[in-house]
Amino acid sequence: MSTVTPEVLWAQRSSASEAEKNIIYLTINAPDVTPESLKLELTPTQLIFAGSTKNKNYAVTLEFYAEIDVENSTKHVSSRAIEYKLRKKEAKEEFWPRLLKESKKVGYVKTDFDKWVDEDEQEENEEDPMAGAGMPEMGGMGGMGGMDFQSMMANMGGGAGGMDFSSLGGMGGMGEDDEADEEIPELEGDSTSASKPSGTDAAAADAAKAEDKA
């Protein structure tokens, strides 16, 4: 199988006084890499990544522009990408001029415009774009099997089992169909037609009159 270099996206924040805001957002786009083939090695100066799909091998080594704090860096692995939130080791107000140590531009490293803010606009955009990304993977929501819905409903106001349906307006007649049924009145046309003799009866009456006259 061929080996390709994955797309790498990055953005950053900087702060000389708040270490948690002095970070690099790094995303390696390598969809469908199998968990057993995944290799990630993070050191203060570089990140080594390798992984395979059914028909492709990914590999890349990133030599950082400056050192990072490995212990205070986090990652999130999904079926689409590997996302890192790297803490810069040196707290500085200025941005890194680039992600990699070597100044030569490489085509696979690109700016992550979804996370990027300009250096002078950081205070206006303090929301963490990776908030929630570090939570445990949900595996296609398979973990919902252990969710206690009864407890969840109880937390929403006593649960559906404790609901008093008799207190709902306009629903008091439910379940009393026998009492609610009313006899349908006869139509006027039906009562009139019922009082008239049928054609056979009328003919018999006329025959009787004729015999009396005879």
FIDOBA-131892 format. One line per 4 residues: number of its first residue (from 1); their letters; for each residue x, y, z of N, C-alpha, C. Coordinates in nm, 3 decimals, always signed. Each point is the difference from the previous one (the first is absolute). Layout:
BEGIN
NUM	A	X/Y/Z/X/Y/Z/X/Y/Z; ...
***
This chain:
BEGIN
1	MSTV	+0.084/-0.121/+0.000/-0.084/+0.121/+0.000/+0.087/+0.125/+0.000; -0.052/+0.104/-0.063/+0.074/+0.126/-0.006/-0.010/+0.075/+0.133; +0.100/+0.080/+0.028/+0.002/+0.082/+0.121/-0.017/+0.146/-0.039; -0.095/+0.066/+0.063/-0.028/+0.139/-0.032/+0.012/+0.085/+0.127
5	TPEV	+0.024/+0.128/-0.021/+0.007/+0.094/+0.111/-0.138/+0.061/+0.022; -0.054/-0.010/+0.119/-0.135/+0.054/+0.024/+0.000/+0.152/+0.006; -0.117/+0.056/-0.018/-0.017/+0.144/+0.015/+0.009/+0.037/+0.148; +0.076/+0.107/+0.028/+0.017/+0.047/+0.138/-0.051/+0.144/+0.008
9	LWAQ	-0.096/+0.022/+0.088/-0.055/+0.135/+0.021/+0.045/+0.051/+0.136; +0.023/+0.132/+0.008/+0.041/+0.054/+0.130/-0.048/+0.143/+0.019; -0.016/+0.033/+0.127/-0.032/+0.137/+0.043/+0.064/+0.018/+0.137; -0.002/+0.121/+0.053/+0.066/+0.022/+0.128/-0.061/+0.113/+0.079
13	RSSA	+0.034/+0.001/+0.128/-0.029/+0.110/+0.092/+0.128/+0.029/+0.076; +0.010/+0.120/+0.056/+0.121/+0.035/+0.075/-0.037/+0.084/+0.121; +0.080/-0.016/+0.105/-0.018/+0.078/+0.121/+0.127/-0.008/+0.084; +0.045/+0.114/+0.047/+0.121/+0.003/+0.083/-0.031/-0.028/+0.145
17	SEAE	-0.127/+0.013/+0.040/-0.037/-0.014/+0.141/-0.088/-0.121/+0.030; -0.075/-0.049/-0.100/-0.091/-0.112/+0.021/+0.044/-0.118/-0.088; +0.059/-0.100/+0.066/+0.058/-0.112/-0.073/-0.104/-0.077/-0.080; -0.124/-0.012/+0.057/-0.103/-0.077/-0.070/-0.047/+0.066/-0.128
21	KNII	+0.037/+0.125/-0.021/-0.036/+0.069/-0.124/+0.118/+0.010/-0.096; +0.109/-0.066/+0.034/+0.122/+0.004/-0.080/+0.014/-0.135/-0.072; -0.077/-0.019/-0.107/-0.018/-0.134/-0.055/+0.006/-0.004/-0.153; +0.016/-0.124/-0.050/-0.007/-0.031/-0.142/-0.114/-0.099/-0.021
25	YLTI	-0.090/+0.030/-0.094/-0.104/-0.095/-0.042/+0.051/-0.072/-0.125; +0.011/-0.131/+0.009/+0.058/-0.078/-0.109/-0.095/-0.114/-0.038; -0.031/-0.010/-0.129/-0.088/-0.106/-0.050/+0.069/-0.076/-0.113; +0.005/-0.132/+0.014/+0.053/-0.087/-0.106/-0.119/-0.071/-0.064
29	NAPD	-0.029/+0.032/-0.123/-0.113/-0.060/-0.070/+0.043/-0.132/-0.064; -0.041/-0.110/+0.064/+0.033/-0.134/-0.050/-0.120/-0.090/+0.026; -0.102/+0.009/-0.085/-0.124/-0.076/+0.024/+0.018/-0.151/-0.012; -0.075/-0.071/+0.084/-0.011/-0.146/-0.007/+0.128/-0.075/+0.036
33	VTPE	+0.088/+0.064/+0.074/+0.118/-0.071/+0.048/-0.042/-0.101/+0.106; +0.047/-0.122/-0.013/-0.038/-0.104/+0.096/+0.071/+0.023/+0.133; -0.069/-0.023/+0.112/+0.060/+0.025/+0.132/+0.128/-0.079/+0.024; +0.005/-0.123/-0.050/+0.118/-0.083/+0.026/+0.123/+0.048/-0.076
37	SLKL	-0.020/+0.079/-0.107/+0.114/+0.048/-0.078/+0.046/+0.140/+0.044; -0.076/+0.063/+0.085/+0.027/+0.139/+0.037/+0.125/+0.011/+0.087; +0.090/+0.089/-0.039/+0.121/+0.029/+0.076/+0.011/+0.149/+0.022; +0.007/+0.042/+0.125/+0.014/+0.140/+0.036/+0.111/+0.014/+0.104
41	ELTP	+0.099/+0.081/-0.030/+0.110/+0.022/+0.093/+0.025/+0.150/+0.012; -0.031/+0.055/+0.115/+0.013/+0.143/+0.023/+0.116/+0.027/+0.096; +0.091/+0.086/-0.043/+0.112/+0.044/+0.084/-0.002/+0.152/+0.004; +0.082/+0.062/+0.083/+0.001/+0.147/+0.004/+0.034/+0.066/-0.132
45	TQLI	+0.067/-0.070/-0.088/+0.046/+0.063/-0.124/-0.068/-0.052/-0.127; -0.073/-0.112/+0.009/-0.057/-0.057/-0.123/-0.119/-0.090/+0.030; -0.075/-0.026/-0.108/-0.110/-0.095/+0.002/+0.018/-0.098/-0.115; -0.002/-0.129/+0.032/+0.009/-0.104/-0.102/-0.135/-0.069/-0.010
49	FAGS	-0.054/-0.007/-0.121/-0.128/-0.066/-0.024/+0.014/-0.101/-0.112; -0.066/-0.115/+0.019/-0.009/-0.101/-0.106/-0.128/-0.079/+0.022; -0.059/-0.045/-0.110/-0.123/-0.078/+0.008/-0.037/-0.053/-0.137; -0.089/-0.099/+0.000/-0.037/-0.064/-0.127/-0.150/-0.017/-0.011
53	TKNK	-0.046/+0.004/-0.124/-0.137/-0.038/-0.033/+0.008/-0.131/-0.079; -0.109/-0.042/-0.061/+0.001/-0.125/-0.077/+0.090/+0.008/-0.122; +0.017/+0.120/-0.056/+0.078/+0.011/-0.123/+0.100/+0.115/-0.001; +0.032/+0.054/+0.119/+0.088/+0.116/+0.003/+0.076/+0.006/+0.133
57	NYAV	+0.125/+0.045/-0.008/+0.080/+0.026/+0.120/+0.022/+0.150/+0.014; -0.019/+0.051/+0.121/+0.029/+0.140/+0.030/+0.124/+0.008/+0.087; +0.079/+0.107/-0.020/+0.116/+0.023/+0.086/+0.044/+0.145/-0.011; +0.037/+0.057/+0.115/+0.055/+0.136/+0.000/+0.074/+0.023/+0.131
61	TLEF	+0.108/+0.076/-0.008/+0.075/+0.044/+0.118/+0.006/+0.151/-0.002; -0.045/+0.061/+0.109/-0.006/+0.145/+0.009/+0.102/+0.049/+0.102; +0.100/+0.076/-0.046/+0.098/+0.062/+0.088/-0.050/+0.141/+0.033; -0.035/+0.022/+0.127/-0.064/+0.125/+0.038/+0.096/+0.119/-0.003
65	YAEI	-0.058/+0.116/-0.021/+0.078/+0.125/+0.000/+0.067/+0.023/+0.136; -0.072/-0.031/+0.106/+0.054/+0.013/+0.135/-0.053/-0.116/+0.085; +0.048/-0.011/+0.123/-0.039/-0.113/+0.083/-0.143/+0.014/+0.053; -0.059/-0.116/+0.027/-0.134/-0.003/+0.058/+0.006/-0.074/+0.134
69	DVEN	-0.102/+0.019/+0.081/-0.013/-0.065/+0.130/-0.084/-0.126/-0.020; +0.066/-0.115/-0.006/-0.069/-0.125/-0.030/-0.102/-0.035/+0.107; +0.035/+0.016/+0.127/-0.087/-0.040/+0.110/-0.132/+0.078/+0.002; +0.002/+0.122/-0.047/-0.121/+0.083/+0.000/-0.063/+0.012/-0.138
73	STKH	+0.034/-0.094/-0.087/-0.061/-0.005/-0.134/-0.100/-0.116/-0.003; -0.105/+0.015/-0.080/-0.104/-0.102/-0.008/-0.027/-0.036/-0.146; -0.064/-0.116/-0.019/-0.035/-0.041/-0.137/-0.138/-0.065/+0.000; -0.059/-0.002/-0.118/-0.129/-0.066/-0.022/+0.008/-0.075/-0.133
77	VSSR	-0.023/-0.131/+0.004/+0.008/-0.083/-0.120/-0.141/-0.040/-0.043; -0.033/+0.023/-0.125/-0.128/-0.040/-0.056/+0.023/-0.078/-0.128; -0.107/-0.044/-0.064/+0.013/-0.075/-0.125/+0.041/+0.089/-0.117; -0.006/+0.131/+0.020/+0.034/+0.092/-0.108/+0.137/+0.066/+0.016
81	AIEY	+0.042/+0.022/+0.127/+0.122/+0.080/+0.019/+0.055/-0.020/+0.141; +0.122/+0.050/+0.018/+0.063/+0.007/+0.132/+0.017/+0.148/+0.033; -0.057/+0.042/+0.111/+0.006/+0.141/+0.038/+0.083/+0.015/+0.127; +0.092/+0.095/-0.004/+0.084/+0.029/+0.115/-0.024/+0.144/+0.048
85	KLRK	+0.008/+0.016/+0.130/+0.006/+0.132/+0.060/+0.133/+0.006/+0.074; +0.099/+0.059/-0.064/+0.137/-0.001/+0.049/+0.029/+0.126/+0.080; +0.051/-0.016/+0.118/+0.038/+0.115/+0.083/+0.142/+0.044/-0.036; +0.017/+0.124/-0.039/+0.135/+0.052/-0.026/+0.079/+0.005/+0.131
89	KEAK	+0.125/-0.040/-0.007/+0.080/-0.004/+0.122/+0.036/+0.140/+0.048; +0.031/+0.087/-0.094/+0.037/+0.137/+0.036/-0.121/+0.091/-0.017; -0.038/+0.065/+0.110/-0.114/+0.093/-0.005/+0.045/+0.133/-0.058; -0.055/+0.031/-0.115/+0.035/+0.126/-0.068/-0.126/+0.063/-0.056
93	EEFW	+0.003/+0.131/-0.010/-0.114/+0.072/-0.055/-0.007/-0.015/-0.152; +0.117/-0.018/-0.061/+0.005/-0.007/-0.146/-0.036/-0.141/-0.051; -0.059/-0.001/-0.116/-0.029/-0.126/-0.069/+0.130/-0.064/-0.050; -0.005/-0.133/-0.015/+0.106/-0.065/-0.077/-0.012/+0.048/-0.145
97	PRLL	+0.112/+0.024/-0.067/-0.009/+0.043/-0.141/-0.043/-0.112/-0.093; +0.018/-0.124/+0.044/-0.038/-0.117/-0.079/-0.009/-0.120/+0.094; -0.054/-0.111/-0.050/-0.011/-0.121/+0.082/+0.131/-0.078/+0.007; +0.069/-0.010/-0.111/+0.117/-0.087/-0.008/+0.131/+0.076/+0.019
101	KESK	+0.100/-0.075/+0.045/+0.131/+0.059/+0.026/+0.063/+0.053/-0.128; -0.011/-0.079/-0.105/+0.059/+0.040/-0.127/-0.089/+0.104/-0.067; +0.062/+0.103/-0.051/-0.076/+0.111/-0.059/-0.055/-0.033/-0.139; +0.049/-0.106/-0.061/-0.048/-0.038/-0.132/-0.147/-0.039/+0.007
105	KVGY	-0.081/+0.056/-0.087/-0.143/-0.028/+0.000/-0.027/-0.138/-0.059; -0.091/-0.074/+0.067/-0.039/-0.132/-0.049/-0.150/+0.002/-0.030; -0.038/-0.071/-0.104/-0.138/+0.008/-0.048/-0.103/-0.065/+0.089; +0.040/-0.096/+0.084/-0.098/-0.072/+0.081/-0.036/+0.072/+0.130
109	VKTD	+0.074/+0.103/+0.037/-0.031/+0.077/+0.120/-0.078/+0.125/-0.041; -0.122/+0.013/+0.056/-0.088/+0.110/-0.037/-0.059/+0.067/+0.123; -0.041/+0.123/-0.017/-0.066/+0.073/+0.109/-0.140/-0.055/+0.023; -0.034/-0.023/+0.125/-0.135/-0.044/+0.035/-0.085/+0.125/+0.025
113	FDKW	-0.068/+0.047/-0.103/-0.074/+0.124/+0.010/-0.123/-0.011/+0.091; -0.046/-0.121/+0.028/-0.111/-0.018/+0.093/+0.041/+0.032/+0.144; +0.129/-0.012/+0.029/+0.049/+0.025/+0.136/+0.087/+0.125/+0.010; +0.043/+0.051/-0.112/+0.096/+0.110/+0.002/-0.065/+0.133/+0.039
117	VDED	+0.074/+0.079/+0.080/-0.035/+0.140/+0.024/+0.129/+0.080/-0.012; -0.012/+0.124/-0.037/+0.118/+0.084/-0.009/+0.055/+0.030/+0.139; +0.127/+0.028/+0.004/+0.069/+0.022/+0.128/-0.064/+0.112/+0.082; -0.044/+0.104/-0.067/-0.057/+0.115/+0.071/-0.150/-0.014/+0.026
121	EQEE	-0.058/-0.115/-0.034/-0.143/-0.021/+0.022/-0.028/-0.115/+0.097; +0.101/-0.043/+0.072/-0.015/-0.116/+0.088/-0.098/+0.025/+0.114; +0.003/+0.119/+0.055/-0.089/+0.030/+0.113/-0.146/+0.001/-0.043; -0.027/+0.028/-0.126/-0.136/+0.001/-0.050/-0.049/-0.141/-0.038
125	NEED	+0.094/-0.094/-0.008/-0.036/-0.137/-0.037/+0.063/-0.097/+0.100; -0.047/+0.004/+0.122/+0.057/-0.082/+0.107/-0.060/-0.140/+0.007; -0.104/-0.027/-0.077/-0.062/-0.133/+0.002/+0.096/-0.104/-0.054; +0.010/-0.113/+0.071/+0.088/-0.108/-0.041/-0.064/-0.079/-0.113
129	PMAG	+0.057/+0.001/-0.121/-0.062/-0.073/-0.113/+0.003/-0.151/+0.016; +0.077/-0.049/+0.097/+0.005/-0.145/+0.024/-0.072/-0.038/+0.128; -0.082/+0.088/+0.053/-0.075/-0.032/+0.122/-0.088/-0.120/-0.025; +0.016/-0.104/+0.082/-0.079/-0.122/-0.017/+0.065/-0.103/-0.088
133	AGMP	+0.106/+0.038/-0.075/+0.064/-0.097/-0.089/+0.082/-0.103/+0.077; +0.038/+0.033/+0.122/+0.081/-0.092/+0.078/-0.080/-0.102/+0.078; -0.133/+0.003/-0.015/-0.084/-0.096/+0.072/+0.018/-0.139/-0.058; -0.027/-0.104/+0.077/+0.017/-0.136/-0.052/-0.082/-0.023/-0.126
137	EMGG	+0.055/-0.078/-0.094/-0.072/-0.027/-0.123/-0.127/-0.078/+0.029; -0.108/+0.035/-0.069/-0.129/-0.064/+0.025/-0.024/-0.121/-0.089; +0.089/-0.025/-0.093/-0.009/-0.123/-0.080/-0.132/-0.018/-0.071; -0.046/+0.104/-0.071/-0.126/-0.011/-0.072/-0.119/-0.009/+0.092
141	MGGM	+0.009/+0.061/+0.118/-0.106/+0.005/+0.099/-0.029/-0.137/+0.060; +0.092/-0.095/-0.016/-0.024/-0.133/+0.056/-0.006/+0.001/+0.151; +0.059/+0.101/+0.062/+0.000/+0.006/+0.145/-0.132/+0.037/+0.061; -0.101/+0.028/-0.081/-0.128/+0.041/+0.055/-0.077/-0.116/+0.061
145	GGMD	+0.049/-0.122/-0.025/-0.070/-0.115/+0.054/-0.003/-0.001/+0.152; +0.099/+0.065/+0.061/+0.005/+0.001/+0.146/-0.068/+0.119/+0.061; -0.065/+0.081/-0.081/-0.063/+0.120/+0.053/-0.127/-0.034/+0.076; -0.016/+0.057/+0.119/-0.116/-0.026/+0.083/-0.106/+0.104/-0.033
149	FQSM	-0.091/-0.035/-0.092/-0.101/+0.096/-0.043/-0.100/+0.030/+0.111; -0.025/-0.098/+0.088/-0.094/+0.025/+0.109/+0.053/+0.109/+0.091; +0.131/-0.008/+0.029/+0.060/+0.103/+0.084/-0.001/+0.134/-0.071; +0.025/-0.004/-0.133/+0.001/+0.124/-0.076/-0.137/+0.066/+0.003
153	MANM	-0.105/-0.080/-0.016/-0.135/+0.055/+0.003/-0.035/+0.050/+0.139; +0.052/-0.069/+0.101/-0.027/+0.044/+0.137/+0.062/+0.137/+0.025; +0.118/+0.022/-0.060/+0.065/+0.130/+0.016/-0.072/+0.109/-0.076; -0.088/-0.037/-0.091/-0.074/+0.099/-0.078/-0.135/+0.031/+0.061
157	GGGA	-0.018/-0.039/+0.125/-0.123/+0.041/+0.067/-0.085/-0.114/+0.047; +0.063/-0.107/+0.050/-0.080/-0.107/+0.057/-0.025/-0.115/-0.092; +0.036/+0.014/-0.126/-0.018/-0.111/-0.094/-0.142/-0.007/-0.052; -0.015/-0.069/-0.113/-0.132/-0.011/-0.062/-0.093/-0.085/+0.085
161	GGMD	+0.060/-0.092/+0.082/-0.086/-0.087/+0.079/-0.078/+0.074/+0.106; +0.053/+0.117/+0.043/-0.069/+0.074/+0.105/-0.091/+0.108/-0.054; -0.022/+0.003/-0.130/-0.081/+0.106/-0.058/-0.148/-0.028/+0.024; -0.071/+0.102/+0.043/-0.145/-0.013/+0.025/-0.073/+0.044/-0.125
165	FSSL	-0.041/-0.096/-0.081/-0.065/+0.034/-0.127/-0.138/+0.059/+0.021; -0.061/-0.026/+0.118/-0.134/+0.054/+0.024/+0.002/+0.151/+0.013; +0.122/+0.056/+0.025/+0.009/+0.145/+0.017/+0.010/+0.072/-0.133; +0.015/-0.075/-0.110/+0.012/+0.064/-0.130/-0.138/+0.041/-0.049
169	GGMG	-0.015/+0.127/-0.029/-0.129/+0.050/-0.044/-0.041/-0.056/-0.133; -0.131/-0.022/-0.016/-0.052/-0.044/-0.128/+0.018/-0.148/-0.026; +0.052/-0.076/+0.098/+0.024/-0.142/-0.021/-0.082/-0.085/+0.096; -0.090/+0.065/+0.075/-0.076/-0.073/+0.101/-0.094/-0.103/-0.058
173	GMGE	-0.041/+0.016/-0.124/-0.097/-0.093/-0.059/+0.062/-0.125/-0.058; +0.131/-0.008/+0.003/+0.067/-0.115/-0.059/-0.031/-0.125/+0.083; -0.029/-0.110/-0.067/-0.028/-0.125/+0.069/-0.146/-0.014/+0.038; -0.091/+0.097/-0.038/-0.141/-0.008/+0.033/-0.084/+0.000/-0.127
177	DDEA	+0.042/-0.080/-0.098/-0.066/+0.000/-0.131/-0.145/-0.044/+0.010; -0.030/-0.100/+0.090/-0.137/-0.051/+0.008/-0.096/+0.107/+0.045; +0.044/+0.083/+0.099/-0.088/+0.104/+0.050/-0.009/+0.115/-0.098; +0.108/+0.021/-0.073/+0.003/+0.116/-0.089/-0.078/-0.024/-0.128
181	DEEI	-0.023/-0.128/-0.038/-0.071/-0.029/-0.124/-0.145/+0.048/+0.009; -0.048/+0.064/-0.103/-0.138/+0.045/-0.006/-0.072/-0.070/-0.113; -0.130/-0.023/+0.018/-0.079/-0.066/-0.105/-0.018/+0.093/-0.117; +0.026/-0.050/-0.118/-0.011/+0.083/-0.119/-0.147/+0.010/-0.039
185	PELE	-0.056/+0.120/-0.009/-0.144/+0.014/-0.034/-0.027/-0.041/-0.143; -0.124/-0.046/-0.024/-0.039/-0.037/-0.136/-0.010/+0.123/-0.087; +0.036/-0.016/-0.125/-0.019/+0.108/-0.095/-0.147/+0.009/-0.037; -0.042/+0.126/-0.029/-0.142/+0.019/-0.032/-0.041/-0.080/-0.122
189	GDST	+0.088/-0.007/-0.096/-0.033/-0.074/-0.121/-0.023/-0.147/+0.028; +0.073/-0.055/+0.099/-0.014/-0.141/+0.032/-0.134/-0.028/+0.065; -0.045/+0.089/+0.093/-0.127/-0.023/+0.070/-0.118/+0.011/-0.096; +0.013/+0.090/-0.098/-0.108/+0.017/-0.098/-0.013/-0.122/-0.087
193	SASK	+0.117/-0.046/-0.046/-0.005/-0.116/-0.089/-0.045/-0.123/+0.075; +0.025/-0.009/+0.128/-0.040/-0.116/+0.079/-0.151/-0.004/+0.017; -0.071/+0.119/+0.002/-0.145/+0.005/+0.022/-0.077/-0.032/-0.127; +0.064/+0.015/-0.115/-0.068/-0.027/-0.126/-0.007/-0.148/-0.025
197	PSGT	-0.113/-0.052/-0.056/-0.008/-0.143/-0.033/+0.088/-0.030/-0.119; +0.048/-0.121/-0.006/+0.083/-0.039/-0.114/-0.089/-0.016/-0.123; +0.063/-0.015/-0.117/-0.077/-0.014/-0.124/-0.089/-0.124/+0.001; +0.044/-0.111/+0.059/-0.078/-0.124/+0.004/-0.124/+0.016/+0.087
201	DAAA	+0.018/+0.066/+0.115/-0.115/+0.023/+0.090/-0.105/+0.087/-0.066; +0.040/+0.101/-0.073/-0.095/+0.090/-0.065/-0.082/-0.074/-0.106; +0.067/-0.087/-0.073/-0.072/-0.076/-0.104/-0.103/-0.092/+0.061; +0.031/-0.064/+0.112/-0.095/-0.089/+0.069/-0.121/+0.075/+0.050
205	ADAA	+0.025/+0.124/+0.047/-0.111/+0.081/+0.050/-0.093/+0.040/-0.112; +0.054/+0.035/-0.116/-0.082/+0.038/-0.114/-0.084/-0.118/-0.049; +0.057/-0.120/+0.004/-0.073/-0.119/-0.044/-0.117/-0.029/+0.093; +0.019/+0.022/+0.129/-0.108/-0.024/+0.098/-0.118/+0.097/-0.022
209	KAED	+0.036/+0.128/-0.031/-0.104/+0.101/-0.025/-0.082/-0.037/-0.125; +0.069/-0.052/-0.102/-0.068/-0.035/-0.123/-0.099/-0.114/+0.022; +0.038/-0.098/+0.085/-0.090/-0.110/+0.030/-0.123/+0.048/+0.077; +0.017/+0.095/+0.090/-0.113/+0.053/+0.077/-0.101/+0.068/-0.094
213	KA	+0.052/+0.074/-0.097/-0.089/+0.070/-0.092/-0.075/-0.098/-0.088; +0.066/-0.109/-0.036/-0.064/-0.098/-0.086/-0.112/-0.071/+0.073
***
